Each structure stands twice: as structure tokens, then as C-alpha cells.
């Protein structure tokens, strides 16, 4: 985002230590950073976290929703607790932050200019059979649907709402868990994507380069969706 002109960045997470680390990295690159520790699974704390960031940074032009948890469990063994936790973060959390962003952005409508942009990070799993993490895949399919509904609701306000659906990529966590060979095998290109290859699509949809796309879902899977 910084490389494409973002001077101010807000971060919301429930992990204070990770927030501090990420903020330090961004500040070292020259960005003004505001952070808020918040549980986005609850409306009150999600909205409070967003308002904290907006209070420090001013007008928010773009929101990227990437919070999610990714458990693996065979489809016949998923418990009520598993479902509740997955939905709380991946669906409710995404919804709460989207609502907070829309309420904020609506204060700045100046049609026909774009008021704001929202990008939800979904997953190619939303479109594939995935019996080893079906509850995760189901929540990501729900976010694709939410994206479309928000896009229609917010079109009158010139707020563009889209989603990007990556396949698994070479995050530090994926490397730690030894997932890279599995990801490479699943890709038609024979390798896992680097994080920057996913980030470029998210940045494009969240930046001023996107002036018309809304309600869209961009799949970036290295051909995995077709394999």
C-alpha cells in the first residue's frame, strides 16, 4: 500500500504484540500508522476499534478485511464450538468492520467521485470442495455473498465493494507448518505464490486505479481453481 501512495495506515487486531510489530515495520517505511486492539467478533468492540483508528487518521478511503482463522478438521468431526468460532471471526467480524467502514465513508459522499473502497480477502476454497476444512470454506463463501450484497447496498454512495480470493500462498505461517510442497502441488504453475503476488491484486482493488469494479470477486489461485 505504501509503495502505491498510502501515507496513512490503520491496523485492527486482537493481538497487541503483532500489531506493534507490524506498525513498527510500516513506520520504518515512512507511513503514519494508527492501531487499535479489538475483538471484531463483537459489534461494539469492532466499531470502537474502527472509530479509534479513524479518530487518529481522519477520513478512511479504503478498508481491507483480512482477519480470519484457518483450522483443519475432517468434515464429519466439526463441532458446534468449531462452527461458532469460525463464524465469529470470518463472517461476523468481517461484517462488523464493513458496517463500521460504510457508516464512516457515507459521511464523505461526493458523487460521482468514488467515496471509498472495501476489499474482503476471501479464498479459492469458497469455490472448491474441501472436506478437510469445510467450515472455513463455508465462511469464505459467505463473505463472497456479503461482498455482493454490500456492493449493491453501497452503490448509491459510490462505495466500491469487492473481494479477492487467493489460493494458499507462501506466508511465514505456511512455511512453518510445512505447507509449501502441498501448495505447489495444488497449483497448475507448480509453486505457491509469494505474498506480494496476492497483495498486488488487493492493492489494485483498494486503490484509485479501481474506479468501476464493484460486487466482483477476483480469484488469484495460480490455476488451482481449475485443477
C-alpha positions in Angstrom: 0.0 0.0 0.0 2.8 2.4 0.9 4.5 1.8 -2.5 1.2 2.8 -4.2 0.9 6.0 -2.3 -0.8 5.2 1.1 0.6 7.7 3.6 -1.7 6.6 6.5 -2.5 3.1 7.5 -4.7 1.8 10.3 -4.4 -1.7 11.8 -7.0 -3.5 13.9 -6.3 -6.9 15.6 -6.8 -8.6 18.9 -3.1 -9.4 19.2 -1.4 -6.3 20.6 2.2 -7.7 20.2 1.7 -8.4 16.5 0.1 -5.0 16.0 3.1 -3.3 17.5 5.5 -5.3 15.3 3.5 -4.6 12.1 3.2 -0.9 13.0 6.9 -0.6 13.5 7.6 -2.1 10.1 5.2 0.3 8.4 6.5 3.3 10.2 10.1 2.4 9.2 8.8 2.7 5.6 7.5 6.2 6.2 3.8 5.6 6.9 1.8 7.2 9.6 0.2 4.3 11.5 -2.7 4.0 13.9 -3.5 0.8 15.7 -6.5 -0.5 17.8 -6.7 -3.7 19.8 -10.2 -5.0 19.3 -12.3 -8.2 19.2 -14.0 -7.8 15.8 -16.4 -10.7 16.5 -18.5 -8.3 18.6 -20.2 -5.3 17.0 -19.4 -2.9 19.9 -15.7 -3.6 20.1 -15.3 -3.8 16.3 -16.9 -0.4 15.8 -14.9 1.0 18.7 -11.7 -0.2 17.1 -12.6 1.3 13.8 -13.5 4.6 15.3 -10.2 4.7 17.2 -8.3 4.3 14.0 -10.4 6.9 12.2 -10.1 9.3 15.1 -6.3 9.2 14.7 -6.0 9.2 10.9 -9.1 11.1 9.7 -11.0 10.1 6.7 -10.6 6.4 5.7 -10.6 5.9 2.0 -10.1 2.1 1.8 -10.7 -0.9 4.0 -9.0 -4.3 3.6 -10.7 -7.0 5.6 -8.2 -9.9 6.1 -9.0 -11.3 9.5 -9.7 -15.0 9.5 -8.8 -18.2 11.3 -8.0 -21.4 9.4 -8.5 -24.6 11.3 -8.3 -28.0 9.7 -10.7 -30.7 10.8 -12.5 -33.5 8.8 -16.0 -32.5 7.8 -17.7 -35.2 9.9 -15.9 -34.1 13.1 -16.7 -30.3 13.1 -18.2 -29.4 16.5 -20.6 -26.6 17.4 -17.7 -24.8 19.0 -15.7 -25.0 15.8 -18.5 -23.6 13.8 -19.1 -20.8 16.3 -15.5 -19.7 16.4 -15.1 -19.8 12.6 -18.3 -17.8 12.0 -17.5 -15.3 14.8 -14.2 -14.1 13.1 -14.5 -14.9 9.4 -18.2 -13.9 8.9 -19.4 -11.7 11.8 -16.0 -10.0 12.2 -15.9 -9.2 8.5 -19.5 -7.9 8.6 -19.0 -5.7 11.7 -15.9 -4.0 10.2 -17.7 -3.5 6.9 -20.6 -1.8 8.6 -18.3 0.5 10.6 -16.5 1.4 7.4 -19.6 2.1 5.4 -21.1 4.3 8.2 -17.8 6.3 8.2 -17.5 6.6 4.4 -21.0 7.7 4.0 -20.1 11.0 5.6 -18.0 11.9 2.6 -20.2 11.2 -0.4 -19.5 13.5 -3.3 -20.9 11.7 -6.4 -19.8 10.9 -9.0 -16.5 10.6 -7.3 -15.7 7.3 -5.6 -16.4 7.7 -1.9 -14.4 4.7 -0.7 -13.3 1.2 -1.4 -13.7 -2.1 0.6 -11.8 -5.2 -0.3 -12.6 -8.5 1.5 -10.0 -11.3 1.4 -11.9 -14.5 0.8 -10.4 -17.7 -0.5 -10.4 -20.0 -3.5 -11.7 -22.6 -1.0 -15.1 -20.9 -1.3 -15.4 -22.4 -4.8 -13.8 -25.8 -4.2 -14.7 -29.0 -2.4 -12.7 -29.0 0.8 -13.7 -31.7 3.2 -10.6 -31.1 5.4 -11.7 -27.6 6.3 -15.3 -27.3 5.1 -16.3 -24.9 7.9 -13.6 -22.4 6.8 -14.6 -22.8 3.1 -18.2 -22.2 4.0 -17.4 -18.9 5.8 -15.4 -17.7 2.9 -18.3 -18.4 0.6 -20.4 -16.4 3.0 -18.0 -13.5 2.6 -18.3 -13.6 -1.2 -22.0 -13.3 -0.8 -21.7 -10.5 1.8 -19.5 -8.7 -0.6 -22.1 -8.7 -3.4 -24.9 -7.6 -1.1 -22.8 -4.7 0.4 -21.8 -3.7 -3.2 -25.4 -3.3 -4.2 -26.4 -1.5 -1.0 -23.5 0.9 -1.2 -23.5 1.6 -4.9 -25.7 4.7 -4.3 -23.0 6.1 -2.1 -20.2 5.4 -4.6 -18.6 2.9 -2.3 -17.0 0.1 -4.3 -17.0 -3.3 -2.5 -15.1 -6.3 -3.9 -13.3 -9.4 -2.8 -10.1 -11.2 -3.7 -9.9 -14.9 -3.4 -6.3 -16.3 -3.2 -5.2 -19.8 -3.0 -2.8 -20.7 -0.2 0.4 -18.8 -0.5 3.9 -18.7 1.0 3.3 -16.9 4.3 5.6 -17.3 7.2 3.0 -19.5 8.9 2.6 -21.7 5.8 6.4 -22.2 5.8 6.4 -23.0 9.5 3.7 -25.7 9.0 5.4 -27.2 6.0 2.6 -26.4 3.6 4.6 -25.2 0.7 5.0 -28.6 -1.1 1.2 -29.1 -0.8 0.5 -25.7 -2.1 2.9 -26.2 -5.0 1.3 -29.5 -5.9 -2.1 -27.9 -5.9 -1.1 -25.0 -8.3 -1.1 -25.5 -12.0 2.0 -23.3 -12.0 3.8 -25.7 -9.7 4.6 -23.3 -6.9 3.0 -21.3 -4.1 2.5 -17.6 -4.7 4.6 -15.1 -2.8 2.6 -12.7 -0.5 3.4 -9.7 -2.8 1.7 -11.5 -5.7 -1.6 -11.6 -3.7 -1.1 -8.1 -2.3 -0.8 -6.5 -5.7 -4.4 -7.6 -6.5 -5.7 -6.4 -3.2 -4.0 -3.0 -3.6 -5.3 -2.6 -7.1 -8.9 -3.1 -5.9 -8.5 -0.9 -2.9 -6.7 1.9 -4.8 -7.7 4.8 -7.1 -6.9 2.5 -10.0 -10.3 0.9 -9.4 -13.0 3.3 -10.4 -15.8 1.0 -11.6 -15.5 -2.6 -10.4 -17.9 -3.4 -7.5 -19.5 -6.7 -6.4 -16.7 -8.6 -8.1 -14.6 -11.5 -6.8 -11.1 -11.8 -8.2 -9.7 -15.3 -8.0 -5.9 -15.4 -7.8 -5.0 -19.1 -7.5 -2.2 -20.0 -9.9 -4.7 -22.2 -11.7 -5.7 -24.1 -8.5 -9.3 -23.3 -9.1 -9.2 -25.2 -12.3 -7.2 -28.2 -11.2 
